[in-house]
Amino acid sequence: MAVGIIECGSYVPWHRLGPGTSGWKGSTERSVANFDEDSITMAVAATNNCLYEEVDRQAIDALYFASTTSPYKEKSSAVLVATACDLKTEIMCADFSGSLRAGTIALKAALDAAKADSGKRIVVTASDIRVGKPMSEFDRTLGDGATTFLVGNSQVIAEIEDYYSLSQEIYDTWRSNEDKYVQTWEDRWVFEEGYFKILPTAVSQLMKRNSLKPRDFERAVFYGPNARRHAEMGRRLGFESQIQIQDPLFGKLGDTGSAFSLMMLEVALYDSKAGDRILLANYGSGADAFIWRVTDEITKFKQKKRRGVMTYLQSKKIIDSYQTYYHWRGLLDVEMGSRRPSPLVPSPSAMLREVNKNIRFYGSKCKRCASLQYPPQRICTRCHSKDEFEYYPFWNKKAKVFTFAKDYLTPTLDPPLVLAVANFEGGGRALLETTDRDVNQYKIGQYVEMTFRKLYTAAGIHNYYWKCTPVK
């Protein structure tokens, strides 16, 4: 029974810090999540890109969410991701955190479950938004992003051949509950006692156990904190050919934390062919190493239209001001727009009642006249039948802008607030906030798609909803 990866997809935010950002000293680009994004919303986007339309979501048995920047310390983020991705309620959800290896640890747990046949289809999603001190090296090299793999025991595009893991208690990089920024120790200690010692040990032990050499791998995917250290690690691992080493995309994406090595694996899979052997190695309080063998299913996979890392890197917007970025992260006390009362605390009871409408983004379909409506209505606006409807998903439907308005008075971190009335393909209409849009190019008749975003936070509750964004 072959166990491995069936599908994969990723998400990279539209915005970038880079040349052209006033006040920023970096010479390259890095991805930046919008003010209404966090590790949960990015995981939802990556998971929807992975599962797409062909995958039966009701057949998924579990979802594992990996992140070091989960919005909640005591509440399952995995359950929220599964709900927003319209997965069934009879599903096992688990959160993995505390280490940059959280993504690969979750992936190993999913592989073990599939091998034991306790889950035939398991979603593994890793997502991070880490923040470095202003003008520090972390500030220049960190990036935001998410990736998702569907793991199972049939129709795999990459089969797991072997795995090796090491754990090490060391303070090299860390972040406590009270820390806003990633902390680190002296460079020589961090690398010589940690990264350059532990990761090569895990890789060499795995190769030795399988009687393999670096030349036996078509592609090597491994974690690196920056371009210089990544290149040095490649030499230490014995990979002399740069063709073998997966491009870490530091000048375009950045270190995406627990999602980084998995995002690079997704890129490598798109460039692979049947029979290729891929090394995956990750680091963080130890190291994980995997050997993958690409199967004949990769041909079918590459014919499907999936959104991956390279797709998103083709579309971007450079942030005008470095100050804007730090305001998005909530690190600057700057008021924008007119003064308004603080947002009301969301009602947990109302949020539970409205899960289908707000989190799953369901409208209603009349059983008599088939009219589609959002939000869901008890009384059909066309035939006036009462309580004769079924829920209908709108989250996966494209829409066309019927009309829109720009609001310069309502305070927002990305002014102006643009509200659009959108007509969905197949029927239905909704009033939606827009995000990730160029205000000067927004127009009637353009196509938009739905995206899961955070509205605001009050009393420790993060209030999520769906917005629309232009199809890019």
LINFEN-V352149 format. One record per residue. RES is the residue in three letters. BURIAL is I if it has 24 or more other C-alpha atoms within 12 Angstrom, else O. Layout:
# LINFEN-V352149
res=(RES;RES)
burial=(BURIAL;BURIAL)
This chain:
# LINFEN-V352149
res=(MET;ALA;VAL;GLY;ILE;ILE;GLU;CYS;GLY;SER;TYR;VAL;PRO;TRP;HIS;ARG;LEU;GLY;PRO;GLY;THR;SER;GLY;TRP;LYS;GLY;SER;THR;GLU;ARG;SER;VAL;ALA;ASN;PHE;ASP;GLU;ASP;SER;ILE;THR;MET;ALA;VAL;ALA;ALA;THR;ASN;ASN;CYS;LEU;TYR;GLU;GLU;VAL;ASP;ARG;GLN;ALA;ILE;ASP;ALA;LEU;TYR;PHE;ALA;SER;THR;THR;SER;PRO;TYR;LYS;GLU;LYS;SER;SER;ALA;VAL;LEU;VAL;ALA;THR;ALA;CYS;ASP;LEU;LYS;THR;GLU;ILE;MET;CYS;ALA;ASP;PHE;SER;GLY;SER;LEU;ARG;ALA;GLY;THR;ILE;ALA;LEU;LYS;ALA;ALA;LEU;ASP;ALA;ALA;LYS;ALA;ASP;SER;GLY;LYS;ARG;ILE;VAL;VAL;THR;ALA;SER;ASP;ILE;ARG;VAL;GLY;LYS;PRO;MET;SER;GLU;PHE;ASP;ARG;THR;LEU;GLY;ASP;GLY;ALA;THR;THR;PHE;LEU;VAL;GLY;ASN;SER;GLN;VAL;ILE;ALA;GLU;ILE;GLU;ASP;TYR;TYR;SER;LEU;SER;GLN;GLU;ILE;TYR;ASP;THR;TRP;ARG;SER;ASN;GLU;ASP;LYS;TYR;VAL;GLN;THR;TRP;GLU;ASP;ARG;TRP;VAL;PHE;GLU;GLU;GLY;TYR;PHE;LYS;ILE;LEU;PRO;THR;ALA;VAL;SER;GLN;LEU;MET;LYS;ARG;ASN;SER;LEU;LYS;PRO;ARG;ASP;PHE;GLU;ARG;ALA;VAL;PHE;TYR;GLY;PRO;ASN;ALA;ARG;ARG;HIS;ALA;GLU;MET;GLY;ARG;ARG;LEU;GLY;PHE;GLU;SER;GLN;ILE;GLN;ILE;GLN;ASP;PRO;LEU;PHE;GLY;LYS;LEU;GLY;ASP;THR;GLY;SER;ALA;PHE;SER;LEU;MET;MET;LEU;GLU;VAL;ALA;LEU;TYR;ASP;SER;LYS;ALA;GLY;ASP;ARG;ILE;LEU;LEU;ALA;ASN;TYR;GLY;SER;GLY;ALA;ASP;ALA;PHE;ILE;TRP;ARG;VAL;THR;ASP;GLU;ILE;THR;LYS;PHE;LYS;GLN;LYS;LYS;ARG;ARG;GLY;VAL;MET;THR;TYR;LEU;GLN;SER;LYS;LYS;ILE;ILE;ASP;SER;TYR;GLN;THR;TYR;TYR;HIS;TRP;ARG;GLY;LEU;LEU;ASP;VAL;GLU;MET;GLY;SER;ARG;ARG;PRO;SER;PRO;LEU;VAL;PRO;SER;PRO;SER;ALA;MET;LEU;ARG;GLU;VAL;ASN;LYS;ASN;ILE;ARG;PHE;TYR;GLY;SER;LYS;CYS;LYS;ARG;CYS;ALA;SER;LEU;GLN;TYR;PRO;PRO;GLN;ARG;ILE;CYS;THR;ARG;CYS;HIS;SER;LYS;ASP;GLU;PHE;GLU;TYR;TYR;PRO;PHE;TRP;ASN;LYS;LYS;ALA;LYS;VAL;PHE;THR;PHE;ALA;LYS;ASP;TYR;LEU;THR;PRO;THR;LEU;ASP;PRO;PRO;LEU;VAL;LEU;ALA;VAL;ALA;ASN;PHE;GLU;GLY;GLY;GLY;ARG;ALA;LEU;LEU;GLU;THR;THR;ASP;ARG;ASP;VAL;ASN;GLN;TYR;LYS;ILE;GLY;GLN;TYR;VAL;GLU;MET;THR;PHE;ARG;LYS;LEU;TYR;THR;ALA;ALA;GLY;ILE;HIS;ASN;TYR;TYR;TRP;LYS;CYS;THR;PRO;VAL;LYS)
burial=(O;I;I;I;I;I;I;I;I;I;I;I;I;I;I;I;I;I;O;O;I;O;O;I;O;I;O;I;I;I;I;I;I;I;I;I;I;I;I;I;I;I;I;I;I;I;I;I;I;I;I;I;O;O;O;O;I;O;O;I;I;I;I;I;I;I;I;I;I;I;I;O;O;O;O;I;I;I;I;I;I;I;I;I;I;I;I;I;I;O;I;I;I;I;I;I;I;I;I;I;I;I;I;I;I;I;I;I;I;I;I;I;I;I;I;O;O;O;I;I;I;I;I;I;I;I;I;I;I;I;I;I;O;I;O;O;I;I;I;I;I;I;I;I;I;I;I;I;I;I;I;I;I;I;I;I;I;I;I;I;I;I;I;I;I;I;I;O;O;O;I;I;I;I;I;O;O;O;O;O;I;I;I;I;O;O;O;O;O;I;I;O;O;I;I;I;I;I;I;I;I;I;I;I;I;I;I;O;O;O;O;O;O;I;O;O;I;I;I;I;I;I;I;I;I;I;I;O;I;I;I;I;I;I;O;O;I;I;I;O;O;O;O;I;I;I;I;I;I;I;I;I;I;I;I;I;I;I;I;I;I;I;I;I;I;I;I;I;I;I;I;I;I;I;O;I;I;I;I;I;I;I;I;I;I;I;I;I;I;I;I;I;I;I;I;O;I;I;O;O;I;I;O;O;O;I;I;I;I;I;O;I;I;O;I;I;I;I;I;O;O;I;O;I;I;I;O;I;I;O;O;O;O;O;O;O;O;O;O;O;O;O;O;O;O;O;O;O;O;O;O;O;O;O;I;I;I;I;I;I;I;I;I;I;I;I;O;O;O;O;I;I;I;I;I;I;I;O;I;I;I;O;O;O;O;O;O;O;I;I;I;I;I;I;I;I;I;I;I;I;I;I;O;I;O;O;O;O;O;O;O;I;I;I;I;I;I;I;I;I;I;I;I;I;O;O;I;I;I;I;I;I;I;I;I;I;I;I;O;O;O;I;I;O;O;I;I;I;I;I;I;I;I;I;I;I;O;O;O;O;O;I;I;I;I;I;I;I;I;I;I;O)
